[in-house]
Amino acid sequence: MTTLTNAPLAPLLERLFADADASTAALRPTVMQMTDDERAAMMASTTNYRALYTQLKDAHLAVSRATATLLYLLARSSAARSIVEFGTSFGISTLHLAAALRDNGGGRLITSEFEPSKAAHARANFAAGGLADLIEIREGDALETLARDLPERIDLVLLDGAKGLYPAVLDLVEPRLRPGALLLADNADWSPDYLARVRSPARGYLSTPFADDVELSIRLG
């Protein structure tokens, strides 16, 4: 028995995943009307992400169920106690990571969310899931919120915000990654600079694509 599979968290996650499926279905027609070039420019932008994510404030943009379970497994198997997340949204991924911290005996999860309404929903979900005591949500641009007061040692990082900012966020957390720290980047194909960096052992990483849209990396010692 785990925190992940018991009440109050398990039924909460079922509801959140159902809501996420519905918001994804509602968003799909708009995305499909865009050309490949338009979609790539939108996803990889390092300048227009504020407008984009404000427009998407009602969309969950959640990780898949499989990726969420993977996050729990990675955090548990690595005995993580210190986690940083870029892109909270409604908190599905955050809840999986915090559940692992609970089952690891405790820890601290710092997560950053740009959109105020999403941060408010996430806080309510953290409380409903019984995990709020493990989570510090920082509201605002991650390039500012994650530029200060990070743990001395970071065990795991999840990148699931604006894809064009993945390299910049990595710059912020990299000095504190412990040897063997895990990084998981969702939709990493939209950030070729990030992929080039973590796929280079010369840059201190070993990395591999996982499933259709995830890049899993380890910080080498």
N, C-alpha and C positions, 0 to 999 in steps of 0.2 A: 504494500500500500504506500502511496506517495501523495504528497501535497497536490500533484498534478491531477491525480485520478480520483480525488475525494472532494466532497463538498467542503467549503462553498465554491472552490475554484472550478471544478469540473463542469458543473451546470452553467456557470458564468461563461466559460470559454465556449461551450456549445452555442450559447446565445450570440456571443460576439462573432463567432465564425459564420453563423447564419446571417447576421447583419452585414458582415463583410462580403459574403457571396452576393447579397442583394445589391449592395452599393457598387460592386464590381460589374454586375450585369447592367446596372443603370448607366455606368460610365462607358461601357464597351462601344455603343454606337458612335459616340463622339470621337473616341480614339480611332475607330476603324475608318472614319471619314478623312483622317489625316494621311498624307503621303508618308512614305518611309523617311524621306529627308526631313519633313516637318516633325515627325515623331522623334527622330534622332536628335535634332536640334533642341527640341523641348527637353528631352530627358538629360542631355549632356550639358545643358547651359550652366555656366558659373555666374551668370549675371541676372537672369530673369527668374530665378527659382522662387523668389519671394512672391511674385505675382502668380506663378503657377500653383504653389501650394496654398495660397489664399483661395484661389479658384477651386481647389480640390478639398476644401475644408470639411465637406460632408462625406468624402470618400474614405473608407477605412485604409485602403492601400496596404492591406495586411500581408504578412508572409503566409505561405501556404501551410496547411495542416502538417505536411511532412517536414517542412523547414522548421516549423515551431517545435515539433517533437525533437528534431535534430538539435535545436538550441538547448533544450532541456538535457538531452543526452550528453552533449559536449560539456556543458557546465558541470553536470554531475560527475562525469568520468574524469574530468580534469581537477576535481575538487576546488572549483573556482570559489573565491571569496570576494573578488573585486571585479566588477563588470562595468563597461561603459557602452552605452547605446546611442547611436545617432539616428533619430527619427522615431518618436514614440507612437504617433498617431493615436489610436484609441487604446493601445496598450496590450495587444495580444502577444506580441513577442516579449514585451517587458514582463508580463505575467509568467510566461514559461521560464524565463531566466530567473526571475525572483523565486519561483517555486523550487528551482534547483538550489538556489542559495539557502532557502529554508531547509531543504533536505540535506544540504551539506553542513548544516549547523549554524548558518547565519552568514552575514556579509553585507556588502553595500553595492547597490546598483545605481549608477548615475545615468539618467536618460535625458535627452534634449528634444524639445518640440517647439517648432516655430509658431504654429497656429494656436492662439489662446483658447478657442473653443474646444479643440482637440485635447489640449492639456487639461482642461476642466473635466471632460469626459474621462480621460485616462485616470485622473486622481480619484474620481468616483469608482471606477472599476478596480483600482488598486485597493481601495477600502473594502469594496464588496467582496473581493477575493481574499481578504485577510492578509495582504502582503504589503500594505502601505509602509510599515515600519522598516522595510528593507530597501525602499525605493526613494531616491531623490530625483524629482523631475525638475529640470531647469527650463524655464520658458524663455524663448527667444532664439536668435540666430546661433546655431551651434558653433560657428566660428568665433563667437564671443563667449557663449556659455561653457564651452569645453576648453577654453583657453586659460582657465584658472581652476585652482583647488581640485586638481585630480589626485587620485591616490598615488602613493609612491610606487606601488606595484600593481599593474593591471594584468589580470589573468585571461580575460576574454573581452573581445570587442565585436559588437554587431553594427554594421553600416547598412542603414535602410532609409536614408533620407534622400536629399537631392543628389543624384548620381554624379554630377559634375564636381561636387565638393568632396568626394571620397578621398582624393589625394591630400587635400588641405586638412581634412579631419584626421587623416592618418599622421600628418605632420604633428598635430597636437598631442596625440596619444603615444606616438612611437617611442619617445624617450623613456616612457614609464612601462613599456611592455616587458614583462619578465621573459627570460629564455623559455621557450615552449608555449608562450601565450598563443591563444587561438584567435583568429579573425574570420568572421563570416560576413561576406558582402552580398546582399541581395540585389538581383538585377545588375550584376557587375559588368555585364557586356556593354552597358551604356557608359562605362567609364574606362576607356582603353588605357589611359595613363595610369590608372590605379592597377589594372591587370598587368601592365608591363613591369610595374614596380614590384608587385608581390610575387610575380613569376620568375624573378631574377634572384638566384641564390647569392649573387654578388651584392645584392641590396639587403641581404639578411633574412630572406624568407624562402619557404618552400610552399608551393601552392598547387591546387588542382581544382578544376571545375567539378561541381557536384550537382547532380540532377540537371535541370534545364536552365536554371537562372541563378545559381549560387556559386560563389567562389569561396573555397575553404583554404585558409592559409595558416601556417605556423611560423612564429618568430624563432629563428635559429639562435642558438646560444653564442 
